[in-house]
Amino acid sequence: MDIRALDSSCFNGVYKELVELIGHKNTILIHSYFAGQYVTFPKKVLSEEYLHQQIVHEYNGKNAKELARKYDYSYSWIMKILKKYN
């Protein structure tokens, strides 16, 4: 069976959404790699180390609240990061 000839509605559950989002080939690749496992995706896609470096780099002495909103951290957490790296 040529899976590419199938409509996305032929797929089960989340696979239908994946076909619509990333296509047949990538959906099958993900399925073959993770089939039978529970996979969760963390809210933050970037590593904590990278985010901390960005925060330190972007901090101008006055924009901690803006950085907290931008990176979805609390103000106090931003201040801890800045204190740690400075």
PDB file of N, CA, C and O in Angstrom:
ATOM      1  N   MET A   1       0.844  -1.176   0.000  1.00  0.00           N
ATOM      2  CA  MET A   1       0.000   0.000   0.000  1.00  0.00           C
ATOM      3  C   MET A   1       0.893   1.243   0.000  1.00  0.00           C
ATOM      4  O   MET A   1       1.843   1.322   0.779  1.00  0.00           O
ATOM      5  N   ASP A   2       0.595   2.203  -0.860  1.00  0.00           N
ATOM      6  CA  ASP A   2       1.312   3.471  -0.902  1.00  0.00           C
ATOM      7  C   ASP A   2       0.645   4.421   0.085  1.00  0.00           C
ATOM      8  O   ASP A   2      -0.438   4.948  -0.171  1.00  0.00           O
ATOM      9  N   ILE A   3       1.302   4.626   1.200  1.00  0.00           N
ATOM     10  CA  ILE A   3       0.724   5.436   2.272  1.00  0.00           C
ATOM     11  C   ILE A   3       0.516   6.885   1.845  1.00  0.00           C
ATOM     12  O   ILE A   3      -0.358   7.568   2.380  1.00  0.00           O
ATOM     13  N   ARG A   4       1.304   7.356   0.896  1.00  0.00           N
ATOM     14  CA  ARG A   4       1.165   8.734   0.411  1.00  0.00           C
ATOM     15  C   ARG A   4      -0.136   8.943  -0.350  1.00  0.00           C
ATOM     16  O   ARG A   4      -0.602  10.073  -0.496  1.00  0.00           O
ATOM     17  N   ALA A   5      -0.711   7.870  -0.828  1.00  0.00           N
ATOM     18  CA  ALA A   5      -1.969   7.966  -1.575  1.00  0.00           C
ATOM     19  C   ALA A   5      -3.173   8.082  -0.642  1.00  0.00           C
ATOM     20  O   ALA A   5      -4.283   8.365  -1.092  1.00  0.00           O
ATOM     21  N   LEU A   6      -2.956   7.865   0.652  1.00  0.00           N
ATOM     22  CA  LEU A   6      -4.045   7.936   1.626  1.00  0.00           C
ATOM     23  C   LEU A   6      -4.307   9.383   2.042  1.00  0.00           C
ATOM     24  O   LEU A   6      -3.388  10.199   2.115  1.00  0.00           O
ATOM     25  N   ASP A   7      -5.553   9.679   2.306  1.00  0.00           N
ATOM     26  CA  ASP A   7      -5.950  10.970   2.844  1.00  0.00           C
ATOM     27  C   ASP A   7      -5.601  10.991   4.339  1.00  0.00           C
ATOM     28  O   ASP A   7      -5.574   9.941   4.980  1.00  0.00           O
ATOM     29  N   SER A   8      -5.338  12.169   4.889  1.00  0.00           N
ATOM     30  CA  SER A   8      -4.976  12.250   6.313  1.00  0.00           C
ATOM     31  C   SER A   8      -6.069  11.698   7.216  1.00  0.00           C
ATOM     32  O   SER A   8      -5.784  11.268   8.333  1.00  0.00           O
ATOM     33  N   SER A   9      -7.321  11.704   6.749  1.00  0.00           N
ATOM     34  CA  SER A   9      -8.424  11.179   7.566  1.00  0.00           C
ATOM     35  C   SER A   9      -8.329   9.668   7.760  1.00  0.00           C
ATOM     36  O   SER A   9      -9.020   9.114   8.614  1.00  0.00           O
ATOM     37  N   CYS A  10      -7.490   8.998   6.986  1.00  0.00           N
ATOM     38  CA  CYS A  10      -7.296   7.559   7.117  1.00  0.00           C
ATOM     39  C   CYS A  10      -6.390   7.211   8.298  1.00  0.00           C
ATOM     40  O   CYS A  10      -6.336   6.058   8.724  1.00  0.00           O
ATOM     41  N   PHE A  11      -5.697   8.183   8.813  1.00  0.00           N
ATOM     42  CA  PHE A  11      -4.742   7.937   9.897  1.00  0.00           C
ATOM     43  C   PHE A  11      -5.420   8.019  11.253  1.00  0.00           C
ATOM     44  O   PHE A  11      -6.459   8.660  11.409  1.00  0.00           O
ATOM     45  N   ASN A  12      -4.819   7.364  12.221  1.00  0.00           N
ATOM     46  CA  ASN A  12      -5.356   7.245  13.559  1.00  0.00           C
ATOM     47  C   ASN A  12      -4.888   8.388  14.461  1.00  0.00           C
ATOM     48  O   ASN A  12      -3.708   8.738  14.464  1.00  0.00           O
ATOM     49  N   GLY A  13      -5.809   8.963  15.218  1.00  0.00           N
ATOM     50  CA  GLY A  13      -5.500   9.924  16.274  1.00  0.00           C
ATOM     51  C   GLY A  13      -4.521  11.015  15.893  1.00  0.00           C
ATOM     52  O   GLY A  13      -4.719  11.750  14.926  1.00  0.00           O
ATOM     53  N   VAL A  14      -3.464  11.100  16.676  1.00  0.00           N
ATOM     54  CA  VAL A  14      -2.474  12.154  16.504  1.00  0.00           C
ATOM     55  C   VAL A  14      -1.749  12.047  15.163  1.00  0.00           C
ATOM     56  O   VAL A  14      -1.217  13.039  14.666  1.00  0.00           O
ATOM     57  N   TYR A  15      -1.726  10.855  14.580  1.00  0.00           N
ATOM     58  CA  TYR A  15      -1.064  10.687  13.285  1.00  0.00           C
ATOM     59  C   TYR A  15      -1.750  11.503  12.194  1.00  0.00           C
ATOM     60  O   TYR A  15      -1.095  11.991  11.274  1.00  0.00           O
ATOM     61  N   LYS A  16      -3.057  11.650  12.296  1.00  0.00           N
ATOM     62  CA  LYS A  16      -3.791  12.489  11.355  1.00  0.00           C
ATOM     63  C   LYS A  16      -3.264  13.915  11.420  1.00  0.00           C
ATOM     64  O   LYS A  16      -3.008  14.539  10.390  1.00  0.00           O
ATOM     65  N   GLU A  17      -3.104  14.421  12.625  1.00  0.00           N
ATOM     66  CA  GLU A  17      -2.600  15.783  12.803  1.00  0.00           C
ATOM     67  C   GLU A  17      -1.160  15.907  12.312  1.00  0.00           C
ATOM     68  O   GLU A  17      -0.782  16.913  11.713  1.00  0.00           O
ATOM     69  N   LEU A  18      -0.369  14.877  12.572  1.00  0.00           N
ATOM     70  CA  LEU A  18       1.022  14.915  12.114  1.00  0.00           C
ATOM     71  C   LEU A  18       1.119  14.911  10.595  1.00  0.00           C
ATOM     72  O   LEU A  18       1.941  15.625  10.021  1.00  0.00           O
ATOM     73  N   VAL A  19       0.285  14.112   9.945  1.00  0.00           N
ATOM     74  CA  VAL A  19       0.284  14.092   8.470  1.00  0.00           C
ATOM     75  C   VAL A  19      -0.039  15.482   7.942  1.00  0.00           C
ATOM     76  O   VAL A  19       0.604  15.958   7.007  1.00  0.00           O
ATOM     77  N   GLU A  20      -1.022  16.127   8.531  1.00  0.00           N
ATOM     78  CA  GLU A  20      -1.402  17.462   8.084  1.00  0.00           C
ATOM     79  C   GLU A  20      -0.307  18.495   8.378  1.00  0.00           C
ATOM     80  O   GLU A  20      -0.135  19.455   7.626  1.00  0.00           O
ATOM     81  N   LEU A  21       0.417  18.296   9.455  1.00  0.00           N
ATOM     82  CA  LEU A  21       1.437  19.253   9.873  1.00  0.00           C
ATOM     83  C   LEU A  21       2.781  19.053   9.181  1.00  0.00           C
ATOM     84  O   LEU A  21       3.394  20.014   8.717  1.00  0.00           O
ATOM     85  N   ILE A  22       3.241  17.794   9.114  1.00  0.00           N
ATOM     86  CA  ILE A  22       4.606  17.544   8.619  1.00  0.00           C
ATOM     87  C   ILE A  22       4.678  16.591   7.434  1.00  0.00           C
ATOM     88  O   ILE A  22       5.765  16.314   6.927  1.00  0.00           O
ATOM     89  N   GLY A  23       3.536  16.090   6.991  1.00  0.00           N
ATOM     90  CA  GLY A  23       3.512  15.220   5.823  1.00  0.00           C
ATOM     91  C   GLY A  23       3.611  13.737   6.144  1.00  0.00           C
ATOM     92  O   GLY A  23       3.952  13.344   7.260  1.00  0.00           O
ATOM     93  N   HIS A  24       3.306  12.924   5.141  1.00  0.00           N
ATOM     94  CA  HIS A  24       3.276  11.465   5.279  1.00  0.00           C
ATOM     95  C   HIS A  24       4.639  10.888   5.660  1.00  0.00           C
ATOM     96  O   HIS A  24       4.751  10.104   6.602  1.00  0.00           O
ATOM     97  N   LYS A  25       5.670  11.287   4.918  1.00  0.00           N
ATOM     98  CA  LYS A  25       7.004  10.707   5.108  1.00  0.00           C
ATOM     99  C   LYS A  25       7.522  10.943   6.524  1.00  0.00           C
ATOM    100  O   LYS A  25       8.019  10.015   7.163  1.00  0.00           O
ATOM    101  N   ASN A  26       7.411  12.168   7.018  1.00  0.00           N
ATOM    102  CA  ASN A  26       7.902  12.466   8.365  1.00  0.00           C
ATOM    103  C   ASN A  26       7.048  11.812   9.443  1.00  0.00           C
ATOM    104  O   ASN A  26       7.563  11.421  10.491  1.00  0.00           O
ATOM    105  N   THR A  27       5.751  11.691   9.193  1.00  0.00           N
ATOM    106  CA  THR A  27       4.874  11.004  10.145  1.00  0.00           C
ATOM    107  C   THR A  27       5.274   9.539  10.279  1.00  0.00           C
ATOM    108  O   THR A  27       5.360   9.018  11.391  1.00  0.00           O
ATOM    109  N   ILE A  28       5.517   8.880   9.165  1.00  0.00           N
ATOM    110  CA  ILE A  28       5.930   7.472   9.194  1.00  0.00           C
ATOM    111  C   ILE A  28       7.289   7.341   9.873  1.00  0.00           C
ATOM    112  O   ILE A  28       7.520   6.384  10.612  1.00  0.00           O
ATOM    113  N   LEU A  29       8.185   8.284   9.632  1.00  0.00           N
ATOM    114  CA  LEU A  29       9.493   8.267  10.279  1.00  0.00           C
ATOM    115  C   LEU A  29       9.354   8.376  11.798  1.00  0.00           C
ATOM    116  O   LEU A  29       9.989   7.624  12.537  1.00  0.00           O
ATOM    117  N   ILE A  30       8.541   9.295  12.253  1.00  0.00           N
ATOM    118  CA  ILE A  30       8.300   9.453  13.697  1.00  0.00           C
ATOM    119  C   ILE A  30       7.652   8.190  14.259  1.00  0.00           C
ATOM    120  O   ILE A  30       8.035   7.721  15.330  1.00  0.00           O
ATOM    121  N   HIS A  31       6.678   7.642  13.543  1.00  0.00           N
ATOM    122  CA  HIS A  31       6.009   6.425  13.992  1.00  0.00           C
ATOM    123  C   HIS A  31       6.997   5.273  14.127  1.00  0.00           C
ATOM    124  O   HIS A  31       6.987   4.564  15.133  1.00  0.00           O
ATOM    125  N   SER A  32       7.846   5.083  13.126  1.00  0.00           N
ATOM    126  CA  SER A  32       8.769   3.949  13.167  1.00  0.00           C
ATOM    127  C   SER A  32       9.794   4.109  14.290  1.00  0.00           C
ATOM    128  O   SER A  32      10.294   3.115  14.817  1.00  0.00           O
ATOM    129  N   TYR A  33      10.105   5.335  14.655  1.00  0.00           N
ATOM    130  CA  TYR A  33      11.088   5.573  15.710  1.00  0.00           C
ATOM    131  C   TYR A  33      10.474   5.486  17.103  1.00  0.00           C
ATOM    132  O   TYR A  33      11.101   4.952  18.018  1.00  0.00           O
ATOM    133  N   PHE A  34       9.264   6.001  17.279  1.00  0.00           N
ATOM    134  CA  PHE A  34       8.663   6.107  18.607  1.00  0.00           C
ATOM    135  C   PHE A  34       7.461   5.195  18.841  1.00  0.00           C
ATOM    136  O   PHE A  34       6.854   5.277  19.909  1.00  0.00           O
ATOM    137  N   ALA A  35       7.095   4.348  17.916  1.00  0.00           N
ATOM    138  CA  ALA A  35       5.891   3.524  18.040  1.00  0.00           C
ATOM    139  C   ALA A  35       5.872   2.765  19.365  1.00  0.00           C
ATOM    140  O   ALA A  35       6.856   2.132  19.748  1.00  0.00           O
ATOM    141  N   GLY A  36       4.739   2.840  20.056  1.00  0.00           N
ATOM    142  CA  GLY A  36       4.559   2.136  21.318  1.00  0.00           C
ATOM    143  C   GLY A  36       5.051   2.902  22.536  1.00  0.00           C
ATOM    144  O   GLY A  36       4.861   2.442  23.662  1.00  0.00           O
ATOM    145  N   GLN A  37       5.673   4.047  22.345  1.00  0.00           N
ATOM    146  CA  GLN A  37       6.195   4.838  23.462  1.00  0.00           C
ATOM    147  C   GLN A  37       5.292   6.044  23.709  1.00  0.00           C
ATOM    148  O   GLN A  37       4.589   6.508  22.811  1.00  0.00           O
ATOM    149  N   TYR A  38       5.326   6.535  24.932  1.00  0.00           N
ATOM    150  CA  TYR A  38       4.675   7.790  25.242  1.00  0.00           C
ATOM    151  C   TYR A  38       5.714   8.884  25.105  1.00  0.00           C
ATOM    152  O   TYR A  38       6.771   8.836  25.734  1.00  0.00           O
ATOM    153  N   VAL A  39       5.410   9.860  24.287  1.00  0.00           N
ATOM    154  CA  VAL A  39       6.341  10.955  24.043  1.00  0.00           C
ATOM    155  C   VAL A  39       5.664  12.246  24.474  1.00  0.00           C
ATOM    156  O   VAL A  39       4.527  12.521  24.091  1.00  0.00           O
ATOM    157  N   THR A  40       6.370  13.033  25.271  1.00  0.00           N
ATOM    158  CA  THR A  40       5.862  14.340  25.660  1.00  0.00           C
ATOM    159  C   THR A  40       6.825  15.401  25.144  1.00  0.00           C
ATOM    160  O   THR A  40       8.022  15.158  24.993  1.00  0.00           O
ATOM    161  N   PHE A  41       6.290  16.553  24.885  1.00  0.00           N
ATOM    162  CA  PHE A  41       7.100  17.653  24.401  1.00  0.00           C
ATOM    163  C   PHE A  41       7.113  18.740  25.459  1.00  0.00           C
ATOM    164  O   PHE A  41       6.065  19.291  25.797  1.00  0.00           O
ATOM    165  N   PRO A  42       8.300  19.057  25.992  1.00  0.00           N
ATOM    166  CA  PRO A  42       8.382  20.117  26.998  1.00  0.00           C
ATOM    167  C   PRO A  42       7.876  21.441  26.434  1.00  0.00           C
ATOM    168  O   PRO A  42       7.950  21.686  25.230  1.00  0.00           O
ATOM    169  N   LYS A  43       7.367  22.282  27.314  1.00  0.00           N
ATOM    170  CA  LYS A  43       6.853  23.583  26.908  1.00  0.00           C
ATOM    171  C   LYS A  43       7.952  24.417  26.256  1.00  0.00           C
ATOM    172  O   LYS A  43       7.721  25.083  25.247  1.00  0.00           O
ATOM    173  N   LYS A  44       9.121  24.375  26.828  1.00  0.00           N
ATOM    174  CA  LYS A  44      10.229  25.168  26.298  1.00  0.00           C
ATOM    175  C   LYS A  44      11.027  24.318  25.318  1.00  0.00           C
ATOM    176  O   LYS A  44      11.522  23.246  25.665  1.00  0.00           O
ATOM    177  N   VAL A  45      11.143  24.810  24.102  1.00  0.00           N
ATOM    178  CA  VAL A  45      11.826  24.068  23.048  1.00  0.00           C
ATOM    179  C   VAL A  45      13.340  24.299  23.097  1.00  0.00           C
ATOM    180  O   VAL A  45      14.112  23.447  22.657  1.00  0.00           O
ATOM    181  N   LEU A  46      13.759  25.437  23.627  1.00  0.00           N
ATOM    182  CA  LEU A  46      15.188  25.756  23.695  1.00  0.00           C
ATOM    183  C   LEU A  46      15.773  25.320  25.036  1.00  0.00           C
ATOM    184  O   LEU A  46      15.070  25.284  26.045  1.00  0.00           O
ATOM    185  N   SER A  47      17.059  24.990  25.039  1.00  0.00           N
ATOM    186  CA  SER A  47      17.699  24.526  26.264  1.00  0.00           C
ATOM    187  C   SER A  47      17.795  25.652  27.288  1.00  0.00           C
ATOM    188  O   SER A  47      17.876  26.828  26.934  1.00  0.00           O
ATOM    189  N   GLU A  48      17.786  25.278  28.536  1.00  0.00           N
ATOM    190  CA  GLU A  48      17.898  26.246  29.622  1.00  0.00           C
ATOM    191  C   GLU A  48      19.213  27.019  29.525  1.00  0.00           C
ATOM    192  O   GLU A  48      19.247  28.226  29.761  1.00  0.00           O
ATOM    193  N   GLU A  49      20.284  26.325  29.180  1.00  0.00           N
ATOM    194  CA  GLU A  49      21.590  26.974  29.047  1.00  0.00           C
ATOM    195  C   GLU A  49      21.557  28.072  27.977  1.00  0.00           C
ATOM    196  O   GLU A  49      22.057  29.176  28.191  1.00  0.00           O
ATOM    197  N   TYR A  50      20.969  27.757  26.839  1.00  0.00           N
ATOM    198  CA  TYR A  50      20.867  28.741  25.761  1.00  0.00           C
ATOM    199  C   TYR A  50      20.020  29.939  26.201  1.00  0.00           C
ATOM    200  O   TYR A  50      20.401  31.088  25.979  1.00  0.00           O
ATOM    201  N   LEU A  51      18.868  29.665  26.826  1.00  0.00           N
ATOM    202  CA  LEU A  51      17.998  30.747  27.274  1.00  0.00           C
ATOM    203  C   LEU A  51      18.708  31.641  28.278  1.00  0.00           C
ATOM    204  O   LEU A  51      18.576  32.864  28.223  1.00  0.00           O
ATOM    205  N   HIS A  52      19.453  31.048  29.185  1.00  0.00           N
ATOM    206  CA  HIS A  52      20.186  31.836  30.181  1.00  0.00           C
ATOM    207  C   HIS A  52      21.214  32.730  29.501  1.00  0.00           C
ATOM    208  O   HIS A  52      21.362  33.895  29.869  1.00  0.00           O
ATOM    209  N   GLN A  53      21.923  32.197  28.517  1.00  0.00           N
ATOM    210  CA  GLN A  53      22.907  33.001  27.783  1.00  0.00           C
ATOM    211  C   GLN A  53      22.224  34.163  27.062  1.00  0.00           C
ATOM    212  O   GLN A  53      22.749  35.276  27.041  1.00  0.00           O
ATOM    213  N   GLN A  54      21.064  33.907  26.478  1.00  0.00           N
ATOM    214  CA  GLN A  54      20.334  34.966  25.786  1.00  0.00           C
ATOM    215  C   GLN A  54      19.898  36.058  26.756  1.00  0.00           C
ATOM    216  O   GLN A  54      20.010  37.247  26.459  1.00  0.00           O
ATOM    217  N   ILE A  55      19.405  35.647  27.904  1.00  0.00           N
ATOM    218  CA  ILE A  55      18.948  36.607  28.909  1.00  0.00           C
ATOM    219  C   ILE A  55      20.105  37.487  29.357  1.00  0.00           C
ATOM    220  O   ILE A  55      19.970  38.709  29.423  1.00  0.00           O
ATOM    221  N   VAL A  56      21.222  36.883  29.661  1.00  0.00           N
ATOM    222  CA  VAL A  56      22.407  37.645  30.087  1.00  0.00           C
ATOM    223  C   VAL A  56      22.844  38.588  28.967  1.00  0.00           C
ATOM    224  O   VAL A  56      23.180  39.743  29.225  1.00  0.00           O
ATOM    225  N   HIS A  57      22.839  38.106  27.746  1.00  0.00           N
ATOM    226  CA  HIS A  57      23.257  38.911  26.597  1.00  0.00           C
ATOM    227  C   HIS A  57      22.319  40.103  26.364  1.00  0.00           C
ATOM    228  O   HIS A  57      22.772  41.198  26.033  1.00  0.00           O
ATOM    229  N   GLU A  58      21.021  39.884  26.539  1.00  0.00           N
ATOM    230  CA  GLU A  58      20.030  40.918  26.245  1.00  0.00           C
ATOM    231  C   GLU A  58      19.793  41.883  27.406  1.00  0.00           C
ATOM    232  O   GLU A  58      19.185  42.939  27.226  1.00  0.00           O
ATOM    233  N   TYR A  59      20.261  41.527  28.566  1.00  0.00           N
ATOM    234  CA  TYR A  59      20.012  42.371  29.738  1.00  0.00           C
ATOM    235  C   TYR A  59      20.793  43.674  29.617  1.00  0.00           C
ATOM    236  O   TYR A  59      21.998  43.667  29.365  1.00  0.00           O
ATOM    237  N   ASN A  60      20.086  44.801  29.800  1.00  0.00           N
ATOM    238  CA  ASN A  60      20.730  46.106  29.688  1.00  0.00           C
ATOM    239  C   ASN A  60      20.764  46.869  31.006  1.00  0.00           C
ATOM    240  O   ASN A  60      21.065  48.062  31.037  1.00  0.00           O
ATOM    241  N   GLY A  61      20.453  46.171  32.090  1.00  0.00           N
ATOM    242  CA  GLY A  61      20.442  46.810  33.397  1.00  0.00           C
ATOM    243  C   GLY A  61      19.075  47.304  33.817  1.00  0.00           C
ATOM    244  O   GLY A  61      18.868  47.636  34.984  1.00  0.00           O
ATOM    245  N   LYS A  62      18.140  47.358  32.883  1.00  0.00           N
ATOM    246  CA  LYS A  62      16.818  47.916  33.185  1.00  0.00           C
ATOM    247  C   LYS A  62      15.656  47.071  32.659  1.00  0.00           C
ATOM    248  O   LYS A  62      14.500  47.392  32.935  1.00  0.00           O
ATOM    249  N   ASN A  63      15.929  46.014  31.917  1.00  0.00           N
ATOM    250  CA  ASN A  63      14.857  45.309  31.201  1.00  0.00           C
ATOM    251  C   ASN A  63      14.549  43.913  31.741  1.00  0.00           C
ATOM    252  O   ASN A  63      14.106  43.049  30.984  1.00  0.00           O
ATOM    253  N   ALA A  64      14.769  43.680  33.009  1.00  0.00           N
ATOM    254  CA  ALA A  64      14.528  42.346  33.575  1.00  0.00           C
ATOM    255  C   ALA A  64      13.055  41.933  33.462  1.00  0.00           C
ATOM    256  O   ALA A  64      12.758  40.777  33.163  1.00  0.00           O
ATOM    257  N   LYS A  65      12.140  42.866  33.700  1.00  0.00           N
ATOM    258  CA  LYS A  65      10.709  42.531  33.601  1.00  0.00           C
ATOM    259  C   LYS A  65      10.323  42.163  32.165  1.00  0.00           C
ATOM    260  O   LYS A  65       9.543  41.236  31.946  1.00  0.00           O
ATOM    261  N   GLU A  66      10.865  42.882  31.204  1.00  0.00           N
ATOM    262  CA  GLU A  66      10.584  42.586  29.803  1.00  0.00           C
ATOM    263  C   GLU A  66      11.144  41.213  29.408  1.00  0.00           C
ATOM    264  O   GLU A  66      10.506  40.458  28.675  1.00  0.00           O
ATOM    265  N   LEU A  67      12.343  40.908  29.906  1.00  0.00           N
ATOM    266  CA  LEU A  67      12.940  39.597  29.624  1.00  0.00           C
ATOM    267  C   LEU A  67      12.121  38.479  30.259  1.00  0.00           C
ATOM    268  O   LEU A  67      11.974  37.406  29.674  1.00  0.00           O
ATOM    269  N   ALA A  68      11.594  38.724  31.443  1.00  0.00           N
ATOM    270  CA  ALA A  68      10.742  37.726  32.113  1.00  0.00           C
ATOM    271  C   ALA A  68       9.520  37.417  31.250  1.00  0.00           C
ATOM    272  O   ALA A  68       9.155  36.254  31.079  1.00  0.00           O
ATOM    273  N   ARG A  69       8.899  38.445  30.715  1.00  0.00           N
ATOM    274  CA  ARG A  69       7.730  38.230  29.837  1.00  0.00           C
ATOM    275  C   ARG A  69       8.146  37.530  28.541  1.00  0.00           C
ATOM    276  O   ARG A  69       7.487  36.592  28.092  1.00  0.00           O
ATOM    277  N   LYS A  70       9.242  37.997  27.951  1.00  0.00           N
ATOM    278  CA  LYS A  70       9.690  37.446  26.673  1.00  0.00           C
ATOM    279  C   LYS A  70      10.000  35.960  26.766  1.00  0.00           C
ATOM    280  O   LYS A  70       9.639  35.187  25.879  1.00  0.00           O
ATOM    281  N   TYR A  71      10.675  35.558  27.852  1.00  0.00           N
ATOM    282  CA  TYR A  71      11.120  34.169  27.981  1.00  0.00           C
ATOM    283  C   TYR A  71      10.238  33.326  28.898  1.00  0.00           C
ATOM    284  O   TYR A  71      10.572  32.182  29.205  1.00  0.00           O
ATOM    285  N   ASP A  72       9.120  33.887  29.332  1.00  0.00           N
ATOM    286  CA  ASP A  72       8.142  33.175  30.161  1.00  0.00           C
ATOM    287  C   ASP A  72       8.752  32.673  31.471  1.00  0.00           C
ATOM    288  O   ASP A  72       8.527  31.535  31.885  1.00  0.00           O
ATOM    289  N   TYR A  73       9.523  33.546  32.106  1.00  0.00           N
ATOM    290  CA  TYR A  73      10.080  33.298  33.435  1.00  0.00           C
ATOM    291  C   TYR A  73       9.540  34.353  34.381  1.00  0.00           C
ATOM    292  O   TYR A  73       9.042  35.392  33.946  1.00  0.00           O
ATOM    293  N   SER A  74       9.638  34.091  35.658  1.00  0.00           N
ATOM    294  CA  SER A  74       9.269  35.115  36.628  1.00  0.00           C
ATOM    295  C   SER A  74      10.405  36.133  36.727  1.00  0.00           C
ATOM    296  O   SER A  74      11.548  35.847  36.371  1.00  0.00           O
ATOM    297  N   TYR A  75      10.071  37.313  37.213  1.00  0.00           N
ATOM    298  CA  TYR A  75      11.074  38.355  37.411  1.00  0.00           C
ATOM    299  C   TYR A  75      12.170  37.868  38.359  1.00  0.00           C
ATOM    300  O   TYR A  75      13.355  38.091  38.112  1.00  0.00           O
ATOM    301  N   SER A  76      11.770  37.203  39.440  1.00  0.00           N
ATOM    302  CA  SER A  76      12.763  36.732  40.417  1.00  0.00           C
ATOM    303  C   SER A  76      13.690  35.677  39.805  1.00  0.00           C
ATOM    304  O   SER A  76      14.870  35.615  40.150  1.00  0.00           O
ATOM    305  N   TRP A  77      13.162  34.849  38.902  1.00  0.00           N
ATOM    306  CA  TRP A  77      14.001  33.843  38.245  1.00  0.00           C
ATOM    307  C   TRP A  77      15.008  34.517  37.310  1.00  0.00           C
ATOM    308  O   TRP A  77      16.165  34.104  37.238  1.00  0.00           O
ATOM    309  N   ILE A  78      14.570  35.540  36.606  1.00  0.00           N
ATOM    310  CA  ILE A  78      15.479  36.315  35.745  1.00  0.00           C
ATOM    311  C   ILE A  78      16.605  36.907  36.594  1.00  0.00           C
ATOM    312  O   ILE A  78      17.770  36.872  36.198  1.00  0.00           O
ATOM    313  N   MET A  79      16.263  37.437  37.731  1.00  0.00           N
ATOM    314  CA  MET A  79      17.271  38.049  38.601  1.00  0.00           C
ATOM    315  C   MET A  79      18.263  36.990  39.118  1.00  0.00           C
ATOM    316  O   MET A  79      19.455  37.273  39.236  1.00  0.00           O
ATOM    317  N   LYS A  80      17.786  35.789  39.422  1.00  0.00           N
ATOM    318  CA  LYS A  80      18.684  34.707  39.838  1.00  0.00           C
ATOM    319  C   LYS A  80      19.641  34.327  38.714  1.00  0.00           C
ATOM    320  O   LYS A  80      20.827  34.093  38.948  1.00  0.00           O
ATOM    321  N   ILE A  81      19.119  34.269  37.499  1.00  0.00           N
ATOM    322  CA  ILE A  81      19.964  33.945  36.342  1.00  0.00           C
ATOM    323  C   ILE A  81      21.036  35.011  36.169  1.00  0.00           C
ATOM    324  O   ILE A  81      22.212  34.699  35.984  1.00  0.00           O
ATOM    325  N   LEU A  82      20.622  36.261  36.231  1.00  0.00           N
ATOM    326  CA  LEU A  82      21.579  37.352  36.046  1.00  0.00           C
ATOM    327  C   LEU A  82      22.629  37.354  37.153  1.00  0.00           C
ATOM    328  O   LEU A  82      23.807  37.603  36.899  1.00  0.00           O
ATOM    329  N   LYS A  83      22.203  37.080  38.361  1.00  0.00           N
ATOM    330  CA  LYS A  83      23.139  37.048  39.493  1.00  0.00           C
ATOM    331  C   LYS A  83      24.147  35.888  39.311  1.00  0.00           C
ATOM    332  O   LYS A  83      25.335  36.032  39.603  1.00  0.00           O
ATOM    333  N   LYS A  84      23.655  34.764  38.833  1.00  0.00           N
ATOM    334  CA  LYS A  84      24.508  33.588  38.638  1.00  0.00           C
ATOM    335  C   LYS A  84      25.603  33.839  37.597  1.00  0.00           C
ATOM    336  O   LYS A  84      26.742  33.408  37.772  1.00  0.00           O
ATOM    337  N   TYR A  85      25.252  34.535  36.515  1.00  0.00           N
ATOM    338  CA  TYR A  85      26.183  34.709  35.418  1.00  0.00           C
ATOM    339  C   TYR A  85      26.972  36.013  35.475  1.00  0.00           C
ATOM    340  O   TYR A  85      27.867  36.223  34.657  1.00  0.00           O
ATOM    341  N   ASN A  86      26.663  36.882  36.415  1.00  0.00           N
ATOM    342  CA  ASN A  86      27.399  38.156  36.510  1.00  0.00           C
ATOM    343  C   ASN A  86      28.207  38.257  37.772  1.00  0.00           C
ATOM    344  O   ASN A  86      28.878  39.264  37.996  1.00  0.00           O
TER     345      ASN A  86
END
